[in-house]
Amino acid sequence: NAGVTQTPKFRILKIGQSMTLQCTQDMNHNYMYWYRQDPGMGLKLIYYSVGAGITDKGEVPNGYNVSRSTTEDFPLRLELAAPSQTSVYFCASSRGQGAGEQFFGPGTRLTVL
Amino acid sequence: KNEVEQSPQNLTAQEGEFITINCSYSVGISALHWLQQHPGGGIVSLFMLSSGKKKHGRLIATINIQEKHSSLHITASHPRDSAVYICAVRTYTGNQFYFGTGTSLTVIP
């Protein structure tokens, strides 16, 4: 199993550009999450999904959108990139709320200039 | 105020020392997680706790629900334990996660 994979690993965007961060898991997990990690700060939950077709906002959803059309994929969309979105983004998945160990992807380092 | 506070922020130890990292939280939780973030950035889950104590190799995690406190202990520390250790809680009422800012551990040979 590859676990949780994320693409790209690195990206530089200009202000106002848009992009999609890809996240795929092959463990048949129902729960998937997007986090951002800023220097000196704890991870912050952006969006999560408890299954295909179901998504919900986390602590810091503004400026982002997600979709969950399949169990495997959970892409994160930035529509109008802003410097405040410069961060490292992690995708994670878990089997369910009760069996909640999370498996993390390797991260995407995004810089908005 | 952060929902999850960790101490210390930074910790340097000699190889072989016993290490304790503390985590306090202020929200009602269904579970507490300890994570390890390697210098390269990858994050792995070490423990998920809802009560009591868990042990895995040289790592021990405990939680006191009444006091809203958890500790991560590393026995016989080794340079390969050098990493950032992160405490995270899942709220009781939903699927929100809150994370501490991490404890950066350096173990010197």
Chai-1 contact restraints between the chains, C-beta under 6 A:
chainA,res_idxA,chainB,res_idxB,connection_type,confidence,min_distance_angstrom,max_distance_angstrom,comment,restraint_id
A,G42,B,F99,contact,1.0,0.0,6.0,A-B,restraint_1
A,G42,B,G100,contact,1.0,0.0,6.0,A-B,restraint_2
A,G42,B,T101,contact,1.0,0.0,6.0,A-B,restraint_3
A,L43,B,F99,contact,1.0,0.0,6.0,A-B,restraint_4
A,L45,B,F97,contact,1.0,0.0,6.0,A-B,restraint_5
A,Y48,B,N95,contact,1.0,0.0,6.0,A-B,restraint_6
A,G100,B,A31,contact,1.0,0.0,6.0,A-B,restraint_7
A,G100,B,M48,contact,1.0,0.0,6.0,A-B,restraint_8
A,E101,B,S45,contact,1.0,0.0,6.0,A-B,restraint_9
A,E101,B,M48,contact,1.0,0.0,6.0,A-B,restraint_10
A,Q102,B,S45,contact,1.0,0.0,6.0,A-B,restraint_11
A,F104,B,I43,contact,1.0,0.0,6.0,A-B,restraint_12
A,P106,B,G42,contact,1.0,0.0,6.0,A-B,restraint_13
A,G107,B,G41,contact,1.0,0.0,6.0,A-B,restraint_14
